[in-house]
Amino acid sequence: MKGLGTLINVVTVLAGSGLGLWLGARLAPRTREVLTGGLGVVTVLIGLDMARETANILIVLGSVLLGGLVGSALALEARLDALGRAVERALRSARTGPAAVAAGVEAEPRPAEVAAAGPPGRRSATRHPVPGAATTAGEEAGRPPARPGPAEAAAAADGTVARGFIAASLPFCVGPMTFLGSIQDGLTGDYQLLAVKAALDGFASLAMAPALGAGVALAAVTVLVVQGGLTMLAGVLSPLVEPAMLQELTAAGGALVVMIGLGLLEIKRLPVADFLPALGFAPLIAALVAR
């Protein structure tokens, strides 16, 4: 069933976020490291199995080398990272205002307060009222300032949800495994790569939710829209792809999946996004060889 990989991914993000909110920080970093290593091994095995689909290893070699040349010349990895940062900045700027203030951005002190505090480095242990400076009854009585009201608390919570949503959406949707898995699922209905990605995203949600809150769970919507859209697009284009072209596309994708697995195992981190053009060269070379 095409699209099943994306649905699994959505479920794991929701489940991981919920479990993370419930467990808090009780999951040991060592445990997460071990589980990520296991997923890295499985990812390498999937990549090797995909690479075995090739009928001519020279096609895979040529497509990976050409893809790497073009991708590095275009700086795809750097551009993808820059795109993610630009989206994050745009979304964060849209959240400025009351939420940012309530989330911890202090207002500038009033001139009367600066005068009362004295020059930098020398502050009185007791505050003295200054003519013209507004004080509350609580301050005059030595009581702590009043707690934020419902509006301020809601704004702070809203800002936290936005931060969690942004921080989770980008790594879940901007990456080579998203593109490779969606293409494979859309063209062939094989969702095993997206299933591995779903497991990774689930553990990432589990780790992020205690610090970033419920906004991490909302990233499941981004996964559904972006990943599901790519899968549907690949499905629409599947009638145009001949079996031999699909065979070499799968094999070249397997080479990239092995690169991802090596990164998860911390053996060698390669700029996988720079090799994405190989997915275009592989079916093209296969079509030329068939002629």
N, C-alpha and C positions, 0 to 999 in steps of 0.2 A: 504494500500500500504506500503510494507516494505521499510524502508529507508526514508520515508517522514519526520520523526522526525528530522533526520540529516539535511535535506534540509531546514526545518523550522529554525533550529538552525543557519545554515549558513546565512540565510536571516536576522535573528535578530541581529547577530553580525555585519553584514554590515550596517544595518539600525541604530543600536545603535551607531556605530562608526561615521557614517555620521552625525547623529543628534548631537552627542557630539562635533564634530569639528565645527558644526554650532552654537550651543548654547554656547560653552565654559563652563565656571563655573557658569552659571546662574541657573542651577537646584539646588535648595536648598538641603542640606544634610537631612533636616527633611523630605522632599518629598521622597527622596530615601529610608529613613528608613521606612516610612509608606508603600511604595510599596513593599519593601522586606518583611515586616511583613505580608502583604496580601498574597504574594506568599508562605510564610511559612505555613500559615493556609491551603491554597489549597494543599500544598505538604502533610501535615498531613492527610487531607481528602482522597487524592489519596492512600496513604499508607494503611489507614484503609480499604478502598474499596478493595484493592488488598489482604489484609490479610483475608478478608471474603471468599476468594476462597477456603480456606482449608477445607478438609473433616475431618481432625483430628488435632485439635489444638496442641496435644502432639507432632506431627511431627514438627510443627513450633517451639515449645519450644525446642525440642531436637536439631534441626538443628541450631537454634540461639545460644544455649549454647555451643554446640560442635564447631561451627564456631568461637565463641568468644574465646574459650580456645585455639584453634589452631592459630587463627589470632594474639592473644596477645602473644603467645609463639614465633611466628615468627616475631613479631613486624612489622606487615604489614603496619600499619599507619606510623610509623617512617621510614620504608624503602621507602614507597611511597613518603614521604616528602623529604627524602635524594636523591631519584632518580630525583625528580623535581629540587632540588638545583644543582645536578651534571649536568643535562642537561643545566640548565641556565648558569653554570660556563663554560661549554664547548662551548656553543654558544657565550658567551661574549668573551671568549679568542680568538675565531675565528675572532672577530671584532676588536681586538687590532691593533694598528698601526696608520696610518694617521687619521682615523676616531676618534680614542680615543683622539689624540692630539687636533684635531679640535673641539671636543666636550667639551674641557675644561681642559685637562690634560696639565699643564704648563711644558715647557721644563726647564731643569736645567740651571741656569744662567751661563754665561761664566765667567772665572776667572777674566777677566778685569772688568766686571760689579760688581763682588763681591768686588774687590779692590776699585772701585769707591764709592761703597755704604758704605764702612767702616764696623766696627764690628757690630754684631747684637745689636739692640736696639738703635743705633745712626746712623741715616741716614740723609744726607744733604737734604735740601729743594730744592736745585738746583743740577742738574747733571753736572759734569765736565768731559770733554773728557779725556780719558786716552790714552797715547801713545799705539798704537797697537790695540785699541778697535775700532771695526767698527761702524760707525754712519751713519745715513742717513741724507739727506738734510732736511727732515721733522723734525727730532729730533733736529738738530742744530738750526733750525728756531723756535723751540718750538711748532711745530704742533704735533697733535696726530699721532700715527703710522697709516699706511695705513690699510684699511679694508682688510679682507681676500679675496683672489681671487676666481674665479669660482670653481677651483678645491678644495680649502679648504672648501668652502661653501657646495659643493656637498658631500664631505666626512662627514661633520658635519650632514647634513640632512640624509645621509645614516646610520650613527650611531644612530640617533634618531629613524628612522624606525625600525632598528634592536632591539633596546631596547623595543619599543612598541610591536613588534611581540613576543619577548620572554616573556615579562611580561603578555601578554594576553593569549598566547598559553597554558602555563602551567595550570593555574586555569580552563581554558575551557575544557581541555582534560585529566587532571590527577585528578580523583575524583570518589567516589563511584557512584554518579548519572550518570556519563558517562557510566560506566560498566553496572549498573542496567538497565538504559534506553535503551542502545543498545541491551542488551540481550532480553529484553521484546519486543522491536520492531522487532528484527530478528526472534524470535521464534513465536510470535503471530501476529505481525503487529500492535500491540497497541503502539502508539507513545505518549500517553498523558504525561508520565513521561518526555520524551525528550522535549515535548512542554513546560513543566514547566521549565526545565533546559534552554531551549531556551530563555524564558522570563527573567530568572536570568542573563544569559550571555548578553542579550541585554542591560539590565540596567547596568551591569558591564562595558560593552563597552562604554555606554553613560558617565559613570563616569571617565573612564580611558583615553578616546580619547583626552580631552582637554589638559591633561598633557603629554601624550606619543605620540600623533600625529597619523598619518595615519597607522603606523605599527600595531595598534590594529586591524584594518580592515583585515590585512593580516592573522590574526589568524583564520579567517574563512576557510582558506585553510587547516590548521591543523585540525580543527574540521571535515571537510569533509573527510580527509584521515583517521584519527584515529577513529572517531566515526562511519564513514561509513564502515570502515574495520571491526570493531567489530560487526556491524549489519549484514554484509554479512557473517561473520564467524558463527554467531548464526543461520542465515538462513540455512547455509549448514548443521549444526548439528541438525536442527529441526526434520528431519525424524526419528532420533534416540531417540527422547524424547517422551515417551508415555503420553497420556492425564493426567493420575493420577500423574505422575512425574512433568509435567508442572504445574499442579494445585498447588502442594505443593511448587514448585520453585517460583511461583508467590506470594504465601502467605508469604513465607520467605522473598522474596524481599520487600513485603509490610512492614514488620517489620523494615527493614533497611531504607525504605523511610520515615517512621514515625520518625526514629532517625534523619534523615537529616532535616525534618521539625522542630523538636524541636531545632536543632541547629540554623536554620534560625530565629526562634522566640526568640532565646537567653534564652530559658528555661533550656536546658541542652545540653552541647556539648559532644557528645560521639565519641569515635574513630571508626567511621563507617567502615573504611577500615579494621579494625581488625575483623569485622563480615562478611566480604566477603566470607570466606569459607562456610558460611551457605548456600550459593547458590549451593554449590556442595553437601553438606550433605542432603539437603531437598529432591531432587529427588532420591538420593541413599536410604534414609530411606523409602521413599514412595514405591520404588521398592521392598525393603525387606519386608515391611508390606504386600504388595500385594501378596507375595508368601505365 
